[in-house]
Amino acid sequence: MALAQLQLSLQFADIPYAARHRAALPRHFVSRCLRHALERDAEITVRIVGTEEGQQLNAGYRQKDHATNVLTFDYAQGPVVLADLVLCAPVVAKEAKEQGKTLAAHYAHLLVHGCLHAQGWDHETSLKEAHAMEAREVQILAGLGLANPYR
């Protein structure tokens, strides 16, 4: 099966340790992660932000007053997926360290996770859907040569 077509905009806010995050997220890597997770063609913006912007967005859109690892703003699921994925660099780095993962591997997982959300996958409405989404993430990451992030 051919991979979906992707129009990608990759943006980096003015963040601490920007070079480290840019090195973990070369454009070809981000594109590869997203294309493996896509079930249809897409136009996706990936924005890497700092804690303040991440917290503002999470508070404004989810009413949760803290920065989170990834936020998905899905505007259309078909015929072309239109979405913005916002990843908070300090949160991602902290989680990667705590979980004993490379920064790139954790970013890959969160890109796949956010991309699935953009296509309608959900893990908060039922345990069955959560298990299905987790299984799909593991399958996609294995296809990218990455370990199961839940172990």
Secondary structure, 3 states (H helix, E strand, C coil): CCCCCEEEEEEECCCCCHHHHHHHCCHHHHHHHHHHHCCCCEEEEEEEECHHHHHHHHHHHHCCCCCCCEEEEEEECCCCEEEEEEEEHHHHHHHHHHHCCCHHHHHHHHHHHHHHHHCCCCCCCCHHHHHHHHHHHHHHHHHCCCCCCCC
